[in-house]
């Protein structure tokens, strides 16, 4: 949590309200928006104001 406090000071308008692996990485407010980064079965998902904004694989798929 100490690392998040340092980042909060650096960004100013960010408030980290919860952290904890493995399901949710960080939940907080950034520029008056609710933001959540989440591990969803090997995919990293970015949610802003409750809506899925971006999802990407954490482990790249093998090309055959």
N, CA, C and O atoms as a Tinker XYZ file with bonds, in Angstrom:
   256  protein
     1  N      0.829000   -1.188000    0.000000    73     2
     2  CA     0.000000    0.000000    0.000000    64     1     3
     3  C      0.871000    1.249000    0.000000    63     2     4     5
     4  O      0.447000    2.301000   -0.479000    81     3
     5  N      2.081000    1.141000    0.532000    73     3     6
     6  CA     2.971000    2.301000    0.576000    64     5     7
     7  C      3.270000    2.819000   -0.829000    63     6     8     9
     8  O      3.327000    4.029000   -1.047000    81     7
     9  N      3.460000    1.902000   -1.782000    73     7    10
    10  CA     3.727000    2.298000   -3.167000    64     9    11
    11  C      2.574000    3.132000   -3.715000    63    10    12    13
    12  O      2.794000    4.133000   -4.396000    81    11
    13  N      1.327000    2.710000   -3.410000    73    11    14
    14  CA     0.161000    3.444000   -3.902000    64    13    15
    15  C      0.097000    4.832000   -3.284000    63    14    16    17
    16  O     -0.327000    5.780000   -3.944000    81    15
    17  N      0.506000    4.966000   -2.037000    73    15    18
    18  CA     0.504000    6.279000   -1.393000    64    17    19
    19  C      1.470000    7.221000   -2.103000    63    18    20    21
    20  O      1.172000    8.402000   -2.286000    81    19
    21  N      2.640000    6.692000   -2.506000    73    19    22
    22  CA     3.608000    7.513000   -3.237000    64    21    23
    23  C      3.035000    7.949000   -4.575000    63    22    24    25
    24  O      3.202000    9.100000   -4.978000    81    23
    25  N      2.356000    7.031000   -5.270000    73    23    26
    26  CA     1.756000    7.372000   -6.556000    64    25    27
    27  C      0.625000    8.372000   -6.378000    63    26    28    29
    28  O      0.436000    9.253000   -7.216000    81    27
    29  N     -0.124000    8.241000   -5.298000    73    27    30
    30  CA    -1.215000    9.174000   -5.025000    64    29    31
    31  C     -0.659000   10.584000   -4.869000    63    30    32    33
    32  O     -1.230000   11.544000   -5.387000    81    31
    33  N      0.441000   10.701000   -4.164000    73    31    34
    34  CA     1.061000   12.015000   -3.981000    64    33    35
    35  C      1.551000   12.572000   -5.311000    63    34    36    37
    36  O      1.459000   13.775000   -5.558000    81    35
    37  N      2.075000   11.691000   -6.170000    73    35    38
    38  CA     2.614000   12.141000   -7.452000    64    37    39
    39  C      1.505000   12.602000   -8.397000    63    38    40    41
    40  O      1.684000   13.581000   -9.121000    81    39
    41  N      0.363000   11.912000   -8.402000    73    39    42
    42  CA    -0.715000   12.231000   -9.332000    64    41    43
    43  C     -1.667000   13.291000   -8.798000    63    42    44    45
    44  O     -2.335000   13.969000   -9.579000    81    43
    45  N     -1.738000   13.440000   -7.503000    73    43    46
    46  CA    -2.553000   14.497000   -6.928000    64    45    47
    47  C     -4.040000   14.198000   -6.871000    63    46    48    49
    48  O     -4.605000   14.150000   -5.778000    81    47
    49  N     -4.690000   13.997000   -7.996000    73    47    50
    50  CA    -6.142000   13.849000   -8.035000    64    49    51
    51  C     -6.562000   12.381000   -8.042000    63    50    52    53
    52  O     -7.653000   12.063000   -8.515000    81    51
    53  N     -5.742000   11.502000   -7.542000    73    51    54
    54  CA    -6.052000   10.069000   -7.504000    64    53    55
    55  C     -6.257000    9.641000   -6.063000    63    54    56    57
    56  O     -5.516000   10.066000   -5.176000    81    55
    57  N     -7.244000    8.814000   -5.825000    73    55    58
    58  CA    -7.456000    8.261000   -4.498000    64    57    59
    59  C     -7.628000    6.756000   -4.611000    63    58    60    61
    60  O     -8.624000    6.283000   -5.159000    81    59
    61  N     -6.675000    6.008000   -4.100000    73    59    62
    62  CA    -6.752000    4.550000   -4.116000    64    61    63
    63  C     -7.527000    4.125000   -2.879000    63    62    64    65
    64  O     -7.135000    4.435000   -1.754000    81    63
    65  N     -8.628000    3.415000   -3.091000    73    63    66
    66  CA    -9.459000    3.030000   -1.959000    64    65    67
    67  C     -9.337000    1.556000   -1.594000    63    66    68    69
    68  O     -9.715000    1.171000   -0.487000    81    67
    69  N     -8.817000    0.718000   -2.498000    73    67    70
    70  CA    -8.656000   -0.700000   -2.180000    64    69    71
    71  C     -7.677000   -1.339000   -3.149000    63    70    72    73
    72  O     -7.662000   -1.024000   -4.339000    81    71
    73  N     -6.865000   -2.238000   -2.624000    73    71    74
    74  CA    -5.988000   -3.029000   -3.477000    64    73    75
    75  C     -6.006000   -4.456000   -2.961000    63    74    76    77
    76  O     -6.317000   -4.698000   -1.795000    81    75
    77  N     -5.677000   -5.386000   -3.820000    73    75    78
    78  CA    -5.585000   -6.752000   -3.343000    64    77    79
    79  C     -5.682000   -7.779000   -4.441000    63    78    80    81
    80  O     -6.711000   -7.873000   -5.109000    81    79
    81  N     -4.624000   -8.556000   -4.643000    73    79    82
    82  CA    -4.657000   -9.625000   -5.627000    64    81    83
    83  C     -5.512000  -10.773000   -5.109000    63    82    84    85
    84  O     -5.765000  -10.818000   -3.906000    81    83
    85  N     -5.964000  -11.687000   -5.926000    73    83    86
    86  CA    -5.722000  -11.708000   -7.353000    64    85    87
    87  C     -6.837000  -11.073000   -8.175000    63    86    88    89
    88  O     -6.593000  -10.680000   -9.316000    81    87
    89  N     -8.049000  -10.956000   -7.641000    73    87    90
    90  CA    -9.187000  -10.552000   -8.475000    64    89    91
    91  C     -9.147000   -9.076000   -8.867000    63    90    92    93
    92  O     -9.196000   -8.760000  -10.056000    81    91
    93  N     -9.062000   -8.192000   -7.922000    73    91    94
    94  CA    -9.063000   -6.762000   -8.222000    64    93    95
    95  C     -7.702000   -6.197000   -7.864000    63    94    96    97
    96  O     -7.241000   -6.346000   -6.732000    81    95
    97  N     -7.059000   -5.550000   -8.823000    73    95    98
    98  CA    -5.751000   -4.965000   -8.573000    64    97    99
    99  C     -5.872000   -3.629000   -7.864000    63    98   100   101
   100  O     -5.193000   -3.398000   -6.863000    81    99
   101  N     -6.712000   -2.761000   -8.358000    73    99   102
   102  CA    -6.842000   -1.440000   -7.749000    64   101   103
   103  C     -8.233000   -0.885000   -8.050000    63   102   104   105
   104  O     -8.775000   -1.061000   -9.141000    81   103
   105  N     -8.774000   -0.229000   -7.073000    73   103   106
   106  CA   -10.049000    0.466000   -7.236000    64   105   107
   107  C     -9.825000    1.868000   -6.713000    63   106   108   109
   108  O     -9.252000    2.043000   -5.637000    81   107
   109  N    -10.261000    2.858000   -7.446000    73   107   110
   110  CA   -10.066000    4.213000   -6.971000    64   109   111
   111  C    -10.747000    5.232000   -7.852000    63   110   112   113
   112  O    -11.484000    4.897000   -8.780000    81   111
   113  N    -10.480000    6.491000   -7.535000    73   111   114
   114  CA   -11.029000    7.583000   -8.328000    64   113   115
   115  C     -9.881000    8.312000   -9.001000    63   114   116   117
   116  O     -8.885000    8.642000   -8.357000    81   115
   117  N    -10.020000    8.564000  -10.297000    73   115   118
   118  CA    -9.036000    9.322000  -11.056000    64   117   119
   119  C     -9.804000   10.372000  -11.841000    63   118   120   121
   120  O    -10.656000   10.044000  -12.667000    81   119
   121  N     -9.499000   11.628000  -11.578000    73   119   122
   122  CA   -10.175000   12.732000  -12.261000    64   121   123
   123  C    -11.693000   12.558000  -12.222000    63   122   124   125
   124  O    -12.364000   12.654000  -13.250000    81   123
   125  N    -12.227000   12.302000  -11.026000    73   123   126
   126  CA   -13.668000   12.187000  -10.774000    64   125   127
   127  C    -14.330000   11.004000  -11.475000    63   126   128   129
   128  O    -15.549000   11.004000  -11.646000    81   127
   129  N    -13.566000   10.006000  -11.880000    73   127   130
   130  CA   -14.115000    8.785000  -12.466000    64   129   131
   131  C    -13.739000    7.605000  -11.585000    63   130   132   133
   132  O    -12.620000    7.542000  -11.075000    81   131
   133  N    -14.664000    6.671000  -11.403000    73   131   134
   134  CA   -14.392000    5.450000  -10.655000    64   133   135
   135  C    -13.661000    4.483000  -11.581000    63   134   136   137
   136  O    -14.158000    4.164000  -12.661000    81   135
   137  N    -12.485000    4.016000  -11.167000    73   135   138
   138  CA   -11.637000    3.178000  -12.012000    64   137   139
   139  C    -11.349000    1.865000  -11.287000    63   138   140   141
   140  O    -11.089000    1.856000  -10.084000    81   139
   141  N    -11.398000    0.737000  -12.040000    73   139   142
   142  CA   -11.090000   -0.575000  -11.463000    64   141   143
   143  C    -10.290000   -1.377000  -12.472000    63   142   144   145
   144  O    -10.712000   -1.532000  -13.618000    81   143
   145  N     -9.132000   -1.892000  -12.054000    73   143   146
   146  CA    -8.345000   -2.838000  -12.854000    64   145   147
   147  C     -8.572000   -4.215000  -12.256000    63   146   148   149
   148  O     -8.461000   -4.397000  -11.044000    81   147
   149  N     -8.889000   -5.181000  -13.100000    73   147   150
   150  CA    -9.302000   -6.483000  -12.592000    64   149   151
   151  C     -8.719000   -7.611000  -13.437000    63   150   152   153
   152  O     -8.674000   -7.525000  -14.665000    81   151
   153  N     -8.271000   -8.678000  -12.758000    73   151   154
   154  CA    -7.836000   -9.895000  -13.437000    64   153   155
   155  C     -9.059000  -10.788000  -13.572000    63   154   156   157
   156  O     -9.616000  -11.243000  -12.573000    81   155
   157  N     -9.472000  -11.037000  -14.800000    73   155   158
   158  CA   -10.665000  -11.843000  -15.045000    64   157   159
   159  C    -10.271000  -13.092000  -15.833000    63   158   160   161
   160  O    -10.369000  -13.115000  -17.060000    81   159
   161  N     -9.834000  -14.112000  -15.135000    73   159   162
   162  CA    -9.477000  -15.372000  -15.782000    64   161   163
   163  C     -8.360000  -15.249000  -16.793000    63   162   164   165
   164  O     -8.469000  -15.785000  -17.896000    81   163
   165  N     -7.287000  -14.557000  -16.447000    73   163   166
   166  CA    -6.149000  -14.408000  -17.353000    64   165   167
   167  C     -6.243000  -13.210000  -18.281000    63   166   168   169
   168  O     -5.383000  -13.024000  -19.142000    81   167
   169  N     -7.272000  -12.401000  -18.116000    73   167   170
   170  CA    -7.421000  -11.175000  -18.908000    64   169   171
   171  C     -7.408000   -9.987000  -17.958000    63   170   172   173
   172  O     -8.014000  -10.036000  -16.887000    81   171
   173  N     -6.729000   -8.935000  -18.342000    73   171   174
   174  CA    -6.722000   -7.695000  -17.573000    64   173   175
   175  C     -7.830000   -6.807000  -18.117000    63   174   176   177
   176  O     -7.868000   -6.514000  -19.312000    81   175
   177  N     -8.730000   -6.379000  -17.242000    73   175   178
   178  CA    -9.849000   -5.547000  -17.660000    64   177   179
   179  C     -9.772000   -4.189000  -16.985000    63   178   180   181
   180  O     -9.480000   -4.090000  -15.794000    81   179
   181  N    -10.036000   -3.147000  -17.757000    73   179   182
   182  CA   -10.098000   -1.785000  -17.237000    64   181   183
   183  C    -11.553000   -1.339000  -17.268000    63   182   184   185
   184  O    -12.162000   -1.251000  -18.334000    81   183
   185  N    -12.101000   -1.060000  -16.097000    73   183   186
   186  CA   -13.480000   -0.589000  -15.978000    64   185   187
   187  C    -13.447000    0.877000  -15.547000    63   186   188   189
   188  O    -12.719000    1.231000  -14.619000    81   187
   189  N    -14.221000    1.724000  -16.204000    73   187   190
   190  CA   -14.339000    3.132000  -15.835000    64   189   191
   191  C    -15.816000    3.421000  -15.631000    63   190   192   193
   192  O    -16.636000    3.182000  -16.517000    81   191
   193  N    -16.145000    3.933000  -14.463000    73   191   194
   194  CA   -17.530000    4.237000  -14.092000    64   193   195
   195  C    -18.452000    3.034000  -14.312000    63   194   196   197
   196  O    -19.583000    3.187000  -14.772000    81   195
   197  N    -17.956000    1.834000  -13.980000    73   195   198
   198  CA   -18.758000    0.624000  -14.054000    64   197   199
   199  C    -18.868000   -0.005000  -15.432000    63   198   200   201
   200  O    -19.516000   -1.042000  -15.578000    81   199
   201  N    -18.253000    0.592000  -16.448000    73   199   202
   202  CA   -18.321000    0.049000  -17.808000    64   201   203
   203  C    -16.954000   -0.479000  -18.223000    63   202   204   205
   204  O    -15.928000    0.146000  -17.955000    81   203
   205  N    -16.950000   -1.643000  -18.884000    73   203   206
   206  CA   -15.712000   -2.222000  -19.388000    64   205   207
   207  C    -15.186000   -1.351000  -20.516000    63   206   208   209
   208  O    -15.855000   -1.171000  -21.533000    81   207
   209  N    -13.986000   -0.811000  -20.335000    73   207   210
   210  CA   -13.402000    0.065000  -21.340000    64   209   211
   211  C    -12.419000   -0.687000  -22.227000    63   210   212   213
   212  O    -12.393000   -0.483000  -23.441000    81   211
   213  N    -11.603000   -1.562000  -21.620000    73   211   214
   214  CA   -10.559000   -2.262000  -22.376000    64   213   215
   215  C    -10.268000   -3.593000  -21.698000    63   214   216   217
   216  O    -10.258000   -3.676000  -20.469000    81   215
   217  N    -10.030000   -4.641000  -22.496000    73   215   218
   218  CA    -9.631000   -5.949000  -21.973000    64   217   219
   219  C     -8.493000   -6.475000  -22.827000    63   218   220   221
   220  O     -8.501000   -6.319000  -24.048000    81   219
   221  N     -7.515000   -7.099000  -22.186000    73   219   222
   222  CA    -6.404000   -7.682000  -22.932000    64   221   223
   223  C     -5.915000   -8.922000  -22.209000    63   222   224   225
   224  O     -6.040000   -9.032000  -20.990000    81   223
   225  N     -5.350000   -9.868000  -22.979000    73   223   226
   226  CA    -4.825000  -11.097000  -22.401000    64   225   227
   227  C     -3.570000  -10.791000  -21.601000    63   226   228   229
   228  O     -2.701000  -10.046000  -22.053000    81   227
   229  N     -3.480000  -11.373000  -20.403000    73   227   230
   230  CA    -2.278000  -11.220000  -19.588000    64   229   231
   231  C     -1.149000  -12.092000  -20.117000    63   230   232   233
   232  O      0.021000  -11.716000  -20.039000    81   231
   233  N     -1.499000  -13.263000  -20.660000    73   231   234
   234  CA    -0.513000  -14.178000  -21.236000    64   233   235
   235  C     -0.812000  -14.275000  -22.724000    63   234   236   237
   236  O     -1.886000  -14.740000  -23.103000    81   235
   237  N      0.114000  -13.847000  -23.572000    73   235   238
   238  CA    -0.139000  -13.900000  -25.020000    64   237   239
   239  C     -0.421000  -15.327000  -25.480000    63   238   240   241
   240  O      0.180000  -16.282000  -24.987000    81   239
   241  N     -1.334000  -15.454000  -26.422000    73   239   242
   242  CA    -1.662000  -16.768000  -26.978000    64   241   243
   243  C     -0.575000  -17.191000  -27.951000    63   242   244   245
   244  O     -0.003000  -16.364000  -28.662000    81   243
   245  N     -0.293000  -18.506000  -27.975000    73   243   246
   246  CA     0.733000  -19.029000  -28.877000    64   245   247
   247  C      0.223000  -19.039000  -30.306000    63   246   248   249
   248  O     -0.927000  -19.390000  -30.569000    81   247
   249  N      1.084000  -18.652000  -31.214000    73   247   250
   250  CA     0.751000  -18.703000  -32.636000    64   249   251
   251  C      1.251000  -20.030000  -33.171000    63   250   252   253
   252  O      2.425000  -20.365000  -33.011000    81   251
   253  N      0.372000  -20.787000  -33.804000    73   251   254
   254  CA     0.741000  -22.122000  -34.303000    64   253   255
   255  C      1.164000  -22.025000  -35.738000    63   254   256
   256  O      1.514000  -23.035000  -36.349000    81   255
